[in-house]
Amino acid sequence: MVEISRDTIPAILVSDLSHSFRGHQALSHVSFCVMPQTIHGFVGPNGAGKTTTLKVICTLLRPSYGEAQVFGHNVRNETLLVRKRIGFMPDHFSMYRQMTVYEYLDFFGAAYGLTLEQRDRVIGDVLTLTDMDGRKDDLISGLSRGMQQRVSLARVLVHDPDLLLLDEPASGLDPRARIELMEILRELRRMGKTIFISSHILSELSELCDSVTIIDRGQIKFSGPMDVLLEAPEERPSWNLRLAGSMPDVLAKLQTLEGVESVTEPEFTTGRDFMIQLKEGISGNDFLRTLLVLDLPIQGFSQQRRHLNQAFMDLTTRGVRT
Amino acid sequence: MISGATTLFSWTLRMDSKSIMPHVVRAGFAFLILIAIGTTLGDVFGVNRAGLEFFKAICFLNFLLITVSGISYFVSALTEEKDSGTFALLQLAGMTPLAITLGKSTSRLVTSLMLLVIQLPFTLLSITLGGILWQQVIAAYLALAAWMILVANLALLCSAKCATSGRAAALCGTVLLLYFALPPICSGFLAAVPPATMNPTLSRILAEVPALFSVISINDRLSDILQIGGDYSLATTQFWASCGLGGFFFTVSTVMLNYWTRPSENGGTESSGALRRWSLERTWKLPIAWKEFHFYTGGRSFFLTKLFGGFILLAGFYALQQTETGDVHLTLKGDLGWNAFLTFVAILSVELVLYASGCLFHELRQSTQSTLAMAPHTPTRILLEKTLGCLIAVAPSLILIGITSIIGYQGIRRNMELLTVDQTEPSDLIITYILLMSLSCHIAALLSLYTRWAALPLTALFTFTGFFCLAAPIYLIGPLTRMFARSQHIPMVSTFSWLVTAFWVWLLVLLPLQIWIRDRWIAVTRQ
């Protein structure tokens, strides 16, 4: 779990949240915390309870049990205050397609109580940020999916919220649009926004997010910093060694080194990469000192990390929730 | 093709039979018939030909429902697929245009024809009540079935042509309006303009129009059937002409479907920038009202079009008056003032119910309800702003009613007095209309949150029932309040009576509906 400083009010604090509808337990005692100015990933299989959690946080759904707070405001009682501080982008396209981009943003700006001058300024800014200023007079119905996604993001930003709740923002986007979206999200974090992002594209989340929550069948399986999740779960971690070029008999030489338990060469590599398991009590530094004696052209030496895909598979259960 | 069409046809019928709403409509209709039977039984001893009167009411109701279904239920046969973006999937699945039109439209027609069939046993009772023969009953139902085939296929044509259900409903509504309005307009024009000044070809065409329309006129046919000694033959010109025209619309829809639904090259329609800048203004301080006015009701340009069209209609009444009396007056004399007033009231009523049934459904169809709900406004404010946007849009009709009330005051007053019964005043008619329209709009808005396209026909059904349930108490509250006010020497008796009546109806009828609408709206924003 994320450690909370006494002075910092969490962007999102969910405690013991449960929700059920029509006899179906969608969320069961869900608790997690998202710190301000971070990007927090929220992942889980289909039907895990991601969208239900998001709807509770964004005040669309009243939880059956438990609490959720946004910047200290209770989502149950302080609905309007919460709504002013968040921007929610749902997973489906829900746009007034007969409006132009500018009209759409102007409408939502006015709905959030911005004056005409504020709207003019803010809409210009968000259009620049999302790279849509050249298409502001286009009808939304005529835009591609990627562009509509950008307009949707611009709409979320128009009232300058502190917290963005994005439900599958990259779904259906081509690789280029996805990369550009991630860049925009990084830029937003630099601007001080907190981003809570639900996504199935784990590779991008692992690069983007500071922290992550994994939910499965309505229960939290992990919540905390991404680094902690991606650390190898074994007591004795493995290490990756990369050499600048391939050399003969390296594998045999490495196996004879003191403190080495096993050395393997990953498949589909060119004799430059090795995975080393050290004996108990031998640290990475100890091994590195020994390794330098061999005078190998070392290009990299790092602790083996799990990929988010692997962590996700380890923590979640096979099959679809019934 | 056959396999595709039957799959689609059976799937649509299965969906219809699984869905609760069509059954509710049919049950509601049967219930209405029972009410009508009960009412008629009450009068049976005092009225000659009670069966005929009863059957006339049922025929009128059927005619109304079929016409309303045209612009709500039938018109969405293809556009519901377009609205949800699944139309291309049907085409990709290898379904031919004929399979699509047959599968999507015919199932609805069959479902609706069932509505007529279930009535038959009940309405045969009218024969026992007297004044009508079984041949008349069957002939009337055949005429109504032909009218349904015509309306359903006209709606299919609009559904094939238009990109959205809203546009298709507007197109179908306009065509139906023209169908009813064109014959009297042509006759009026011919009468108003001296024959010597008119082009003979135009004059001949204008003279032919009413005759042409009378061939397919359901009103004329029903009048003919329901009079003693009328034409009771089962398959008349109206039947064959309506079926033929329906078949023609079906064929055009099928042939043109691929052409009308081909993907546009620019990915969307773009209106002219200058026109858009003229018709649109920056978002108001009440943004949801702005959105409703501009993007749901048609905005400024449609507002002005309606106003302009209304004045042309008013000018038509002046022209008719000049033809009849030969004099030029600033006021509309006699029944003309009353007829003009009723015309604009009817237009207002249709507009109000259409807007009420669509303004919330419009959000559901675009899946924008949760996005809108995220704005920091209470659900009540969102709903009120939506109402305001629609009310602004009906201002042209209100303006024209106001003008007609002034220029046709005498005729309106006289006709209203004829309609009043003991102890009631003409003002009671006005408050009854306002409250009944409020009831209709509330019912339409509520139903639109439950059912996809049946809101309008169901509203017509419920309002018909509501009229009997609500009009009598309203008529009672008014006179009672006036009696009380006079006995207590309370000033402004009429205003006081209006306020009391409106308060009670709001408290007991409209407020519960408003709470229901709000709760349902909150529920759908969470889905």
Interface residues (C-beta under 8 A of the other chain):
Chain A: K55 C58 T59 L60 L61 L80 R83 K84 I86 F88 P90 H92 F93 S94 M95 Y96 R97 Q98 M99 T100 E103 D106 F107 F108 G109 A110 A111 Y112 G113 L116 R119 D137 D138 L139 S141 G142 L143 S144 R155
Chain B: N266 G267 G268 T269 E270 S271 G273 R276 L280 R282 T283 W284 K285 P287 I288 W290 K291 F295 Q366 S367 T368 Q369 S370 T371 L372 A373 M374 A375 P376 H377 T378 T525 R526
